[in-house]
Amino acid sequence: MVFSLFNRKERHDPRRAREALLARTADSRPGPGPDTLAAQREAARRTEEKINQIESEMIAAAVVARASAERPPMGPATAARAEAPTVAKPAQQAAGSDPVTAMLGDQADAMAIDVNRSALPSVLEEAAILFSNGQPQPAALALRQALADPGLGTWQSLAWLMLLDLHQALGDRASFEALALEYAARFESSPPGWSERLEAPASAARRGAANGGAAVEFAAGLDGSVGAQVDSIIAASARRRETVVDFGKVEALDIAAAEALLRLLAQFGKAPGALVVRGAEALFVAARNVIEPGRRDPSEAGWMLALQALRVLGRQQAFEDLSIEYCVTYEVSPPSWEPIGGAIRTGESTPQAVETSPQSPCEADVFLLHGDVLGRMQEELPALRAYAARHGTVTVDCRGLRRMEFVAAGDLLNELVALRAAGKQVQFVEPNYLVYALMLVMGIQELAEIRRRKI
């Protein structure tokens, strides 16, 4: 990464450097040939290519030399960048054909050096990386100091928006509302509103309890014994306006557990109380793992639970794909898509229709990133690849995405390089401003469109 290259103390003389480069390339110029315009152009082109190559080598050498001679103490942001995954260049698809070069032009080889370069002020870089790595309080302190810094110029409004989103992520509504009033006075415009989908799970659970709701967490492995827990939830729901269930830790379930959980969802489909489902993605994955296309199980509960989980998530296209597999397996009519209804909703995000491309303005099939995306994205990336295989434009809905770890952002960057090499266009829809700043730090805006939230 080239973060300090352009802050070198020694002054660079472009004219002298250019003359030296021309001298070094003298031996690579074409020999005497036909004195035609075409020959002159070819000679100029080859000379320019050689100069560009030598300049890249000089830049890389200068970076290494400077890093060795002047290595400052690493702060949290510098240390995090040092640990970031490098961008792996996709394998060449044919001899003499490099998809990265074809995609990015002649500067593709410089990618390993400056792909993470950001135009953000360093204090905003630092705050974005601190928050991404689970250090919200140091991030808040950095942003607070940035609010009054006139040196930020036009970036100052982003500092305010990042801090507002940080308060939302922490569930600190009092601090959010106080800062929103300051924002309105400072910029003479309406501040952002509070968004429950950006709350941390703990604060959402506290809010649910305050509203008379009950937060119930399910274990990693579920079997028939979960039926008693389901009966208890249903009985208690008659006295509550809202019940919160969390499947985020679920890794496996059997058919008996699937039957019990289907009963839970069916009960809230007709009960007066509301059911808030957290971890619906984990529930879907666990249900999907107990079924197999072409294999007729005695009970269809695994299929039905996987389909219901997709309805909770609002993923219509995935629902219809799975329903076709069910139809072929059991030789029956496929279930038809119906919205889950207002009595049941997901706790991470509220799916909404998003324009995925000018060619399909009514398309609502998007890829959702929500909650906290941590680690190496071992579940998210395979799902993203499967989604991308069916779409020319890859639309990633980030409106419910609260936090993305730095290492996860590095893996996402690698995946974007591969998607672009495959000819895919990628859009990220309305990430919160902390995630947006992290995307700028990583250089994601160079490979994908980021549709910012309006306020």
C-alpha positions in Angstrom: 0.0 0.0 0.0 1.3 3.4 -0.8 0.2 5.5 2.2 3.4 7.5 2.7 4.9 7.6 -0.7 3.7 11.0 -1.6 4.8 12.5 1.7 8.5 11.9 1.1 10.8 14.7 2.3 13.0 14.6 -0.7 11.5 16.6 -3.6 10.9 14.7 -6.8 11.8 16.4 -10.1 9.6 14.9 -12.8 11.7 16.4 -15.7 15.0 14.9 -14.5 13.4 11.6 -13.7 11.8 11.5 -17.1 15.2 12.3 -18.8 16.8 9.5 -16.8 14.1 7.0 -17.8 14.5 8.0 -21.4 18.2 7.3 -21.2 17.6 3.9 -19.6 15.2 2.9 -22.3 17.5 3.8 -25.2 18.6 0.2 -25.6 15.0 -0.9 -25.9 14.0 1.4 -28.7 13.4 -0.2 -32.1 16.3 -0.1 -34.6 16.3 1.8 -37.8 13.3 0.9 -40.0 11.0 2.4 -42.5 10.6 6.1 -41.7 6.8 6.0 -41.7 4.2 7.5 -39.3 3.2 4.0 -38.2 6.7 3.1 -37.3 7.2 6.3 -35.4 4.0 5.6 -33.4 5.1 2.1 -32.7 8.5 3.3 -31.4 6.8 5.9 -29.2 4.4 3.3 -27.8 7.1 0.8 -26.9 9.2 3.6 -25.3 6.3 4.7 -23.2 5.6 1.1 -22.0 9.2 0.7 -20.9 9.1 4.0 -19.0 5.9 3.0 -17.2 7.5 -0.3 -16.2 10.6 1.3 -14.9 8.6 4.0 -13.0 6.6 1.2 -11.3 9.8 -0.5 -10.3 11.2 2.7 -8.9 8.0 3.4 -6.9 7.9 -0.1 -5.4 11.6 0.1 -4.5 11.2 3.6 -2.9 8.3 2.3 -0.7 10.3 -0.7 0.5 13.4 1.5 1.3 11.4 4.1 3.1 9.4 1.5 5.1 12.7 -0.1 6.3 14.4 3.2 7.1 11.5 5.0 8.8 9.1 2.5 10.4 6.9 4.5 12.8 5.1 2.9 15.8 2.0 1.2 14.5 -1.4 2.5 15.8 -4.5 0.4 15.7 -5.4 1.5 12.1 -1.8 0.9 10.8 -1.6 -2.5 12.5 -5.0 -3.5 11.0 -3.9 -2.5 7.5 -0.7 -4.5 7.9 -2.7 -7.6 8.7 -5.2 -7.1 5.8 -5.4 -9.9 3.2 -3.6 -9.1 -0.1 -5.6 -9.1 -3.3 -4.9 -12.3 -5.2 -4.8 -11.9 -8.9 -7.2 -14.3 -10.7 -5.5 -17.1 -12.7 -5.1 -16.3 -16.4 -7.8 -17.7 -18.5 -5.7 -18.1 -21.6 -2.1 -17.8 -22.6 -1.2 -14.1 -22.7 -4.6 -13.0 -21.3 -4.7 -11.6 -17.8 -8.4 -10.8 -16.8 -7.2 -8.3 -14.2 -5.2 -6.3 -16.7 -8.1 -6.5 -19.2 -10.4 -5.2 -16.5 -8.3 -2.4 -15.0 -5.9 -1.5 -17.9 -2.1 -1.1 -17.7 -2.1 -0.2 -14.0 -3.4 -3.6 -12.8 0.2 -4.6 -11.8 0.3 -1.7 -9.3 -2.8 -3.1 -7.5 -0.7 -5.0 -5.0 0.8 -1.7 -3.9 -2.0 0.8 -3.7 -5.3 -1.0 -3.9 -6.1 0.1 -0.3 -5.3 3.7 -0.9 -8.1 6.0 0.4 -8.8 9.7 -0.1 -10.3 9.8 3.4 -8.6 11.9 6.1 -6.5 9.7 8.4 -8.8 10.3 11.4 -11.8 8.9 9.5 -9.8 6.0 8.3 -8.7 5.3 11.9 -12.3 5.5 13.2 -13.7 3.2 10.4 -11.0 0.5 11.1 -11.4 0.7 14.9 -15.1 0.2 14.7 -14.8 -2.6 12.2 -12.4 -4.4 14.5 -14.8 -4.2 17.5 -13.5 -1.1 19.2 -16.4 1.4 19.2 -15.3 3.5 22.1 -11.9 4.5 20.6 -13.7 5.0 17.3 -16.2 7.4 19.0 -13.4 9.3 20.6 -11.6 9.8 17.3 -14.8 11.0 15.6 -15.7 13.3 18.5 -12.3 15.0 18.1 -12.9 15.2 14.3 -16.2 17.1 14.6 -14.5 20.4 15.5 -11.6 20.0 13.1 -11.8 22.6 10.4 -9.0 20.9 8.5 -11.4 18.1 7.5 -13.2 20.5 5.1 -16.0 18.8 3.2 -15.2 15.5 5.0 -16.6 16.9 8.2 -20.2 16.0 7.5 -19.1 12.4 7.0 -17.5 12.4 10.5 -20.9 13.5 12.0 -22.8 10.8 10.1 -20.3 8.2 11.1 -20.7 9.1 14.8 -24.5 9.1 14.5 -24.4 5.6 13.0 -22.0 4.5 15.7 -24.5 5.5 18.4 -27.2 3.6 16.5 -25.0 0.5 16.3 -24.5 0.7 20.1 -28.2 1.2 20.7 -27.4 4.5 22.5 -30.5 6.4 21.5 -30.0 9.2 24.0 -26.6 10.1 22.6 -27.9 9.7 19.1 -30.7 12.2 19.6 -28.4 14.7 21.4 -25.9 14.5 18.5 -28.8 14.8 16.0 -29.8 18.1 17.5 -26.2 19.4 17.2 -26.1 18.1 13.6 -29.3 20.0 12.7 -27.9 23.2 14.2 -24.5 22.8 12.6 -25.6 22.0 9.1 -29.1 23.6 9.1 -30.7 20.5 7.7 -32.7 17.6 9.0 -30.5 14.9 10.7 -30.8 11.2 10.0 -33.6 9.3 11.8 -33.1 6.4 14.2 -33.1 3.0 12.4 -33.9 0.0 14.5 -32.3 -2.4 11.9 -28.9 -1.0 12.8 -29.2 -1.7 16.5 -27.0 -4.3 18.1 -28.8 -7.5 19.1 -28.5 -6.8 22.8 -30.1 -3.4 22.6 -32.8 -4.7 20.3 -33.6 -7.4 22.9 -33.7 -4.8 25.7 -36.1 -2.7 23.6 -38.2 -5.8 23.0 -38.4 -6.6 26.7 -39.4 -3.0 27.4 -42.3 -3.4 25.0 -43.4 -6.6 26.8 -41.6 -8.9 24.5 -39.6 -12.1 25.4 -36.2 -12.8 23.9 -35.6 -16.6 23.5 -32.3 -18.0 22.2 -32.1 -21.4 20.6 -29.2 -23.8 21.1 -26.7 -24.8 18.4 -28.2 -28.3 17.9 -31.9 -28.8 17.9 -33.9 -32.1 18.1 -37.4 -33.1 19.2 -36.9 -31.8 22.7 -37.2 -28.3 21.3 -41.0 -28.9 21.2 -41.3 -28.2 24.9 -39.5 -24.8 24.4 -41.8 -24.0 21.5 -44.9 -24.8 23.6 -43.6 -22.5 26.3 -43.1 -19.7 23.8 -46.6 -20.1 22.4 -48.1 -20.1 25.8 -46.3 -17.0 26.9 -47.1 -15.1 23.7 -50.7 -14.8 24.7 -49.6 -12.3 27.4 -47.1 -10.3 25.3 -47.3 -7.9 22.4 -44.0 -9.1 20.9 -41.9 -12.2 21.2 -38.3 -12.2 20.1 -36.6 -15.5 19.1 -32.9 -15.9 18.1 -31.7 -18.7 15.8 -28.3 -17.1 15.4 -26.4 -20.0 17.1 -28.3 -22.8 15.4 -26.0 -25.0 13.4 -28.0 -28.2 13.0 -31.5 -29.6 13.5 -33.4 -32.7 12.8 -36.9 -33.4 11.3 -38.6 -33.4 14.7 -37.1 -30.0 15.5 -38.2 -28.7 12.1 -41.8 -29.9 12.8 -41.8 -28.0 16.1 -40.4 -24.8 14.6 -43.0 -24.9 11.8 -45.7 -25.1 14.5 -44.2 -22.0 16.1 -44.2 -20.0 12.8 -47.8 -21.2 12.1 -49.0 -20.1 15.5 -47.7 -16.5 15.1 -49.2 -16.4 11.6 -52.7 -16.3 13.3 -51.9 -15.0 16.8 -52.5 -11.3 17.8 -48.9 -10.9 19.0 -45.8 -10.3 16.8 -42.9 -12.6 16.4 -39.4 -11.1 15.7 -37.0 -13.6 14.2 -33.3 -13.1 14.6 -30.8 -15.4 12.9 -33.2 -16.4 10.1 -30.3 -17.0 7.8 -28.8 -19.5 10.2 -32.2 -21.2 10.5 -32.4 -21.5 6.7 -28.9 -23.0 6.4 -29.7 -25.6 9.1 -33.0 -26.5 7.5 -31.4 -26.7 4.1 -28.7 -29.1 5.4 -31.3 -31.8 6.4 -32.8 -32.0 2.9 -31.5 -33.3 -0.4 -33.0 -32.7 -3.9 -34.2 -36.1 -5.2 -34.4 -37.7 -1.8 -37.9 -38.3 -0.5 -37.9 -38.1 3.3 -40.9 -39.5 5.2 -41.6 -35.9 6.5 -41.5 -32.7 4.4 -40.8 -30.6 7.5 -37.2 -29.8 6.5 -38.3 -28.5 3.1 -41.2 -26.5 4.6 -39.0 -24.9 7.3 -36.3 -23.9 4.7 -39.0 -22.3 2.6 -40.6 -20.5 5.6 -37.1 -19.2 6.6 -36.7 -17.7 3.1 -40.1 -16.1 3.4 -39.0 -14.5 6.7 -35.9 -13.2 4.9 -37.9 -11.9 2.0 -35.8 -13.8 -0.6 -38.4 -14.6 -3.2 -36.1 -15.8 -6.0 -34.3 -18.3 -3.6 -37.8 -19.4 -2.4 -38.9 -20.1 -6.0 -35.7 -22.0 -6.8 -36.0 -24.2 -3.8 -39.7 -24.8 -4.4 -38.9 -26.1 -7.9 -36.4 -28.6 -6.3 -39.2 -29.6 -3.9 -41.6 -30.1 -6.8 -39.2 -32.3 -8.7 -38.4 -34.4 -5.6 -42.0 -35.0 -4.4 -43.7 -34.7 -7.8 -46.2 -32.2 -6.6 -47.1 -28.7 -7.4 -44.5 -26.2 -6.0 -45.5 -23.9 -3.2 -46.3 -20.4 -4.3 -44.6 -17.3 -2.9 -46.5 -15.3 -0.4 -45.1 -12.6 1.9 -44.7 -13.7 5.4 -47.2 -11.2 6.8 -46.9 -8.4 9.3 -47.1 -10.6 12.4 -43.6 -12.1 11.7 -40.6 -10.1 10.8 -36.8 -10.4 10.8 -34.9 -8.7 13.6 -31.8 -7.9 11.4 -33.4 -6.0 8.5 -36.7 -5.3 6.8 -36.4 -6.5 3.1 -37.6 -3.9 0.6 -37.7 -3.8 -3.1 -34.5 -2.4 -4.6 -33.8 -1.4 -8.2 -31.1 -3.8 -9.3 -30.5 -2.3 -12.7 -32.0 0.1 -15.2 -33.1 -2.9 -17.2 -35.2 -4.4 -14.4 -36.5 -1.5 -12.3 -39.1 -3.7 -10.4 -36.7 -6.5 -9.5 -36.7 -7.1 -5.8 -34.2 -10.0 -5.8 -31.1 -8.7 -4.0 -28.3 -10.2 -1.9 -28.6 -9.2 1.7 -25.8 -8.4 4.1 -27.1 -7.7 7.5 -26.1 -7.7 11.2 -22.3 -8.1 11.9 -20.2 -9.7 9.1 -17.2 -11.2 10.9 -14.2 -13.3 10.1 -13.5 -14.8 6.7 -17.1 -14.7 5.3 -17.2 -18.4 5.0 -21.0 -18.5 4.7 -21.6 -15.2 2.9 -19.1 -15.5 0.0 -20.4 -18.9 -1.3 -23.9 -17.5 -1.2 -22.8 -14.3 -3.0 -21.1 -16.4 -5.7 -24.3 -18.5 -6.2 -26.4 -15.2 -6.4 -23.9 -13.7 -8.8 -24.0 -16.7 -11.1 -27.7 -15.9 -11.8 -27.3 -12.2 -12.2 -25.4 -9.9 -14.5 -25.6 -7.0 -12.0 -24.9 -8.1 -8.5 -26.9 -5.9 -6.1 -25.9 -6.2 -2.4 -28.4 -4.7 0.0 -26.4 -3.3 3.0 -29.2 -1.3 4.7 -29.3 -3.8 7.6 -25.5 -4.2 7.7 -24.3 -2.9 11.1 -20.5 -3.8 11.1 -18.0 -5.5 8.8 -14.7 -6.7 10.2 -11.6 -5.5 8.5 -10.5 -9.0 7.5 -14.0 -9.7 6.1 -13.7 -6.5 4.0 -10.4 -7.8 2.7 -12.1 -11.0 1.6 -14.9 -9.1 0.0 -12.4 -7.0 -1.9 -10.8 -10.2 -3.3 -14.2 -11.4 -4.3 -15.0 -8.2 -6.1 -11.8 -8.6 -8.2 -13.0 -12.0 -9.3 -16.5 -10.8 -10.0 -15.3 -7.9 -12.1 -13.0 -10.3 -14.0 -16.0 -12.4 -14.8 -17.8 -9.4 -16.3 -20.1 -8.7 -13.3 -21.2 -5.2 -12.3 -21.6 -4.9 -8.5 -23.7 -2.4 -6.5 -23.7 -1.9 -2.7 -27.0 -0.3 -1.6 -27.0 2.2 1.3 -24.4 0.9 3.7 -24.2 2.8 7.0 -21.6 5.5 7.0 -19.1 3.5 9.2 -19.2 0.7 6.6 -19.1 3.2 3.8 -15.9 4.7 5.2 -14.4 1.3 5.5 -15.2 0.6 1.9 -13.4 3.7 0.9 -10.4 2.7 3.0 -10.3 -0.7 1.2 -10.7 0.8 -2.3 -14.0 -1.0 -2.9 -15.3 2.1 -4.7 -12.8 1.4 -7.4 -14.4 -2.0 -8.2 -18.1 -1.4 -7.4 -20.8 1.3 -7.3 -21.7 2.4 -3.7 -25.1 3.9 -3.6 -24.9 6.1 -0.5 -27.8 6.6 1.9 -29.4 10.0 1.2 -29.0 11.1 4.8 
